[in-house]
Amino acid sequence: MPPVGQAPRTAIEMSDRALVRHFPQLESALSHTLDRRRMLKLLGLALASGGVAGCDPGTPGRGFVSAVRAAEGVVPGLPNVYATAHVRDGYAEGILVTHQMGRPIKVEGNPGHPSSLGATDVMAQALIYDFYDPDRATGPLHKGMPTSWPDLAAAMQKMRATAMTPRAGSTHAGEGLRILTGTVTSPTLGRTIERILAAFPGAVWHEWDAIGRENVTRGLGLAYGAPAAVIVDPGQADVLLALDSDLLDSAPGHLSHARAFATRRNPVNGTMNRLYAVEPTPSLTGVAADHRFIATPALMNEVIGRLSARLLQNEAPSGGPDWLSPVAADLRAHPGRALVHLGPDYPPEAQAAVLAMNEALGGRRQVFDIVESPLYQPAVPTSTLTALMDDMERGAVQALLILDVNPACQSPRFAAALKHVPTSIALSDRPHETALAAHWHVPLAHAMEEWGDARGHDGTVALIQPQAMPLYGGMNALSALYACLGQPLRPAMDMARPACVIA
């Protein structure tokens, strides 16, 4: 900086003069000439400060040991592959995760898992992007503002104490405690929730999914009188009829369905199959069809009724679209090799009618089979989201634990009803609509950061194992549920490995 009284020659000197006027104590520091040696010192300090800021202090109470010896099986430059499972809509799909020096970089299907057969979908491929996503939640929130883990633990202890105290006029503990989940096939998660229901007899478990399959489940109950699941094999069918069907794109086991269907599309391998698709909106199943027919929702119901009359009651063709009679005749001309599949948006009665058609076509144990339902079957049946909102609005819910679902996104009524609940805690990987409407938001650990288990579409139990140390911390559903049982909050990585014992 030039001496006082001398006019500044540069803009930098002018700014220095302004600084000295406001902060006289800086005059001596600004008067020094910035030579090359001093510049290198400052650059070195800035570089070192940046390195220190990027260091991870680690988890308190844990020690770190320098890698004097490489981990077993890890060779620099060579990838390692580990098996785990990806849960979509509650059902497990086996995947293989490729690592480079301990970092997951690629997801592929597991050829040994019956729900994937070596294939993946876009949701599984997005796991890597989701794992490294910087927008994931990094800490708990209270009413939308950052808070501490001890404050969250205190709130959960208070919620548990409130639930343990029977309400006026009731003899059951947990009368106002509710748990809201998506579809559950995990034996470990299901049994843990039942432990809570046993400890708090007045508590209620509610299930809800944005795209649910309740109609399919209830239709199976109507047709067979017990919880069941249909396992189809499109590779064994010569003729398939897809009625607004998600057989090849999103139904449980759709990856194995698509793989089996594709084996019959090469004439070199033998006789090709034939797929008819009837749908009101385009779908991947319709794109793959040999014959695609457009039908309005009202016409879809008519098609199901007329097709049922022809296949079940052997009625003479009359009425309906022109293409319905040839399709019905083609199905009946291939007994034991024909399959009809209906999408999940149609009522249970229609689902049961389609199941009866398949039985009449004689495809049992050839193109489809009936097995035990992979859904977790609690001793007390779960309730619905509508029943939960009714109870919330009349003040019957005192504490609500929401596990990785977002009903407020689709139901404004839920967000409004949530205001009547004194304590609400939502677990999710990022602050979505339900998480921001709840009193507390807990960051949910990524599927690659936790232990777990889940069943595939055929009931096969798959183990979920962590692929890396948590990037942003967080809890999983088991951590929150164990806190309801009085145990301290623990990170997802500290939870014990699931027993994977089939109930």
N, C-alpha and C positions, 0 to 999 in steps of 0.2 A: 504494500500500500504506500503511495507517495506521502511525503511529509505533509503535516497540516499546513495549509496555506497555499500549497501547490495544486494546480488544477489536475484532476484525474484525466488519464489518457485513454482508458478503455472502459467498457461497460462493467467489467469485473471490478475495476477500482472504484467505480461509482457505487456498486452494490456493497463493497467493503466499507465505504464511507457511511452508507446508510446503516449498516450493522453496528459500526462504532458509535453512531449517535444514539442508537437504542440500547446497545450493550457495550459500555466503555471498557469493561474488563477484557474484551476480545482484541483491544488495540495492539497489545504486545504480540499476540499470536498471529494476527494478520500482517504485522510488519515484517515477519521473517520471509526471506526469499525462498520459494519452493524450488530447491535444486533437484537434480536427478536422484541423488541418494535418498532424500526425504520422500520423493514421489514413490520410489520403489518400496520404502518402508510402509507407506500408507496402503499401497496396492497389496502388499503381503498381509497386512493386518486385515484388510477387507476380505481377502481370500480365506484366511484362517477363520474369520468370524462366520463366513458363509458355511464353511465346513462344520463348525461347531453347532450352528443352528440346525443343520441337517441331520445331526446325530440323534438317534432314538434313545431316550433315557431308559427305556425298558420298563418292565412291570416291577413296581416296588416289591421287595422280598424275593426276587429271583436273581440268581447269579448267572453270569455269562462266562463261558470258557472259550478261549481262543482256539480256532481250528488248527491245532498243531498237526493232527492227522485228519485226512479227508474222511467224511462219513462213509460208512460201508455201502458199496454199490454206486457211489457217486464218482464219476470220472469227468473232469472238465472237458466240455465239448461233446460229450455223449449224452443223449436224452434218457430219462427214466420214465417209465409208464406205470401208473397206479390205477387200480380199479376202484370205482365208487359208483354212486347212483345219483341221478338227477330226478327230482320229484316234480311232476307236472300235474296240476289239478288233483293232487293227493296220491297219484300212482307213480311208482318208481320205474325209471328207464335206466338200464345199465350203461355206463359210459367208461371210457378209458381216458385219463388225463395225462398228457405228456408234459414232463418237467425238464427245464434246463437249469442246472445248479440250484435246485430247490424251488424254482419259480414255475407255476403252471402257465403254459403257453398255448396249449391246443387241446381240444376235446374231440374224441371220436367215439363211435358206438362200440359196445362190448359184444363181440360175436357170441359169447357164451350166455348172454342174458336173453330170456325168451321174449321180453317186451321190446327189445331193440334189434337183436340179431345183427349187430355191427353197424346199424344206421343211427343217425341223429337227425333232429329237426332244428329249426332256427332258434328255438328256445334254449336247447342245449348248447348250441354254438355261441349264443349270447352270454353264457355263463362267464367266459373269460372277460368280456367287456364289462359285465356287471361287477365282477370281482375287483377290477382295477378302477372302477368308476369313482372319481373324486367327489361326486355328489352324494355318496352314501352318508348316512347319519354317522356322526363321530362321537356323540355323547347324548345323555338324556336331556329331555326338555320338560319344563313345567309351565303349562299355559303358554307354550310357544317360545319360552325364554330358556337359555341354557342353564342347567343346574348341575349339581354334583351327584355322584353315585351314592354317597352316604345319605343325602336327602331322599333319594329314590328308595333306598333300603328302609329308611324310617317310614316312608309313606306305605310301603308294602307291609311292614310289620303292623302299622296302624290298621290297614285294611283287613289283615288277618285277625287282629284282635276284635274288630267290629263284627266280622263274620262269625267268630266263635261265640259271640253273645247272642242268645236267642232273642228275637224281637218280641214285642209285647203281643200276647195272645198266641204265641207259638212256642212249641217245646223243642223244635229242631234248630240246631246250630246251622249257620250259613243260609238262612232263609232269603237274604237279599243278595247273595253272591251268585254271579253268572259268569260263565266262560263261553266265549264265542270263537269258534275255529272254522277252518275250511274242511274239506273232505279229509278224513283221517284214515289211513291204512297202516300207520306205524304201530306195531304192537307195543313198543316202549311208551310212546306218547299216549296211546289209548289207555294203557294200564295206569299211567301216572295220573291222568285225569280222573280215572275211577277211584284212585286212592284219595283224591281230594273230595270226590262225591261221598265216599265212605266216611271221611273225617267231618264233612259238613253235609249232613243228610238233607238239608234244605236247599242246597245249591243245585243249579240246573246247567246242563251242558247244551249249548245251541250250536248248530252247524249251518253254514251258509257259504255258497260259492257264487261268484259273479255269473259263471256259466255252469249251472248245476245239472246233475243227471238224476234228480229226484224222480222224474217221471219214469225213467228206465228202471230204477230200483223198485219203485212201487208196482210197475207193470210185471216185473219178474215175480214179485210177491203174489200178485193176482194169479199169475199163470201156474206157479209151482208151490204156492203156499208157504214158502220159507225164503229167507235171504239167499240169493243165488246170483251167479254171473254167467253170461254167455261168452264162450270162447269160440270164435269163428276162424275158419281156415279158408280164405279166398282161393288159395292155391289148389284146393280139392274141388272147387265148384266149377261146373261147366257154364252155368248161367247164373248171373247175379242181378238182382233188382235193388237199386239204392233209392230209397224214398226220402228225399231231403236229408241224405245220410252224410255223416262225418267219418265214415269207415276208414278212409285213406288219409285224413288230414288232422283230426284232433281227438278221435275217440280213444279211450284207453287201449293201448296195444296197436295204435295206428301204424307205427313203424314196422312191426312184424306183419301187419295186414298188407301194407304196401309192398314189402319184400316178397311175400307169398303171392300176391296178385301179379307182380312183375314176372315171376317165373313162368306164368302161363301166357305171356304176351309174345313169346318168341316161337314162330312156327317150326323152327328147327328142333325144338324140344318136344314137339308133339302137337296135339290139337289145341288151338287157342281157346280161351274162355270168351264169354260174351257178357258185357256189362251194360245194363240199361240204367239210366239215371233220370229220375223225375224230381224236379226241384223248382222252387220259386225264385231262388237267387243262385248265382254262380258259385261253384265250389270246386276244390281240387278233385273230388270224386267225380263230379260232372265233367271236368276237363278230360279225365282219363276214360270216359265212357265211350262205347261204340255208338250208342244211340242215346241222345239227351233230349228229354221232353220238358218243356216249360209249363208249369202249372201254378196257378194262384193258390194261396193258402186255403181258400174255400174248396178249390178243386182237389187239393191234396187230400182233404178229409173224405171227399166223395170217392177218390181213387182207392183209398184204403178200404172203405166200406164195400165197394163193388168187387175189389180183388178178393176180399175176405169171403164174400158170397160165392164167388166162382171156385175158390180153392178149398173152402171148408164145407160149403153146402152143395157144391157141384151144380150150381144154377146155370142155366143157359145164358150165353152172353146177351146182354141187352143194355142199351144206354151207355153213357160214359164216353170218353175220348175214343177216337178211331183206333189209336195205337194200343189200347188196353187189352183187347181180345188177343192180338198176336203175342203180346208179352205174357199174358196168363197161359196161353197155349204152349209157349216155349218153356215156361217154368214146369208145367205139368208133363212135358215131354222128356224131362230129365229128372226122374225120381231119384232121390239120394244124391243128386249132384246139383241141386238148385238151392239158392239162398236169397232170402229177402231181408234187407236191413233198413231199419227206420231210425231217423235222427232223434235226438233227445228232447226236442221241443214239443212233442206230441203227447197227449194225455196218457195216463197209465192204461186205460182201456184199449187205446190204439196199440200201445206197446204189447199188451197181452195178445191182441188179435194177430199181430205179426209173428209172435212166438208160436201161436197155434198154427199159422200158415206153414212155418218151417217144419213143425212136427208133422203136419199133413203131407209135406213134400218128401218126408222120409230121410232128411239129411242128418238126423241125430247120430253122433259118433262118426260122422264122415266129414261134413262141412261145418258142423258146429257141435258143441257139447255144453252141458250144464255142470258147473262146478260150484263149490262153496264161495260165497261172496268174499272178495278181498277186503271189503270195508270192515273197519273195526266195529264189532257188535257189542256195545255196552250192555250191562245188565238192565239199566233203565234207558229206554230209547231217547235219543236226542230230540230236542225241540227245534222250532223253526225261528227264523229271523222275525217273522211277523208277530209271533207270540212274544218274543223278546221286546219288540218295540211297544206292544200293548202294555207289558209290565213296566217298561221304562216310563211311559206317559202317565201311568197311574201311581207312580212313586214306589213301586214294589221292588225296585232294584237299587241296592245301596252301594254295590261295588261290581264293576264290570272289567274283566280281563279279556282283551281282544288280541288274538294270536294271528298275526300276519294275514288279515283280511281287511278289505276297504269298502264296507257297505255304504259309507257316506258318499262315495263317488257316484253311486247309482240311485241312492235313496235319500233325497233331502229330508224325508221324515226321520231317518235315523239320526242325522246330525242335530235336528231339532229336539228329538227325544233324549239325546245324550246330555242335554243341559239339565235334565231332571235327575241325573245320577250323581250322587255326592262324590264318588271316587271312580275314575275310569283310567285304565292303563292300557296303552296300545303298543304292541311290538311290531315294528316294520323296519325294512332296510333303509327307508328314507321318509321324511315327514310328508305323508300324503294327506288327503282330506280328512280321513278318520283320525289319523295321528294328531293333526292340528286341532281337531274338535275335542279330543280327549284331554283330561287334565294332565296326564303324564304320557310322554312318548319315550320308549326305550329302543335304542338302536338294536336291530336284529342282526345277528352274525350271519355271514354269507354261508351258503351250503358247502363251500369249500373250506370253511373254518370250523366245522363242528362234527361231532359224532352223531349218528342217528341210524334209523332203519325205516323201511317202508316196503309195502308189497307192490308187485307188479300187477298187471291186469289179470293174470292167471293165478294170483295168490302167492307167487314166489317171493320170499323175503330177501331183500337186498340190503347189504350193509353200506352205510354212508360214512366215509372216513375223511378227516380233514386233509387238505392238500397243501396247506401253508399256514404259517402263524397268522393270527388276525392282523389285518392292516389297520383297522379302525376300532378294534375292540368290539364290544357288543355282547349281547346275551342271545341264547336260543330259547325256544319255547319251554324246554325242560328246565332251564334255569329259573324262569319265571314261575313255573308250576311248583318246583321244589321250594321256592320262597314262600308260596302259599301254605306249604306244609311246615313252615317254621325254620327252614334251613337258610343260611346266609346266601346272599347273592354271589354267584360265581360265574366267571367267564365261560363261554361255550366250550373252549378247549379243555377246561378243567372238569367237565362233566364226564362221568364214567362211561365206558363203552357200553352200548346197548346189549342186552342179553340175547336179543333176537330169538326168543323162545316163542314158538307158535302157540297161541292160546287155544 
